[in-house]
Amino acid sequence: MHLNCGGIIEVAKALKNNKFDRKKLKNYAQRIGNSGVLRRLSYLCELLNIKIILPKINTRNYLY
């Protein structure tokens, strides 16, 4: 996932086609630290049955 990769659609395609490095993905997700990005990524991984441990979302949002 590069910052100019084309957005969530390209990320979903890479996940679906298993064309990603799990270690890099986890590292990028941790470095970004954006709860919205982590939630979307977690959703896609769950939807596509991808077993990966992503960073815990640190938020005080009552909806999470």
Order of alpha helices (4+ residues) and beta strands (2+ residues): alpha-alpha-alpha
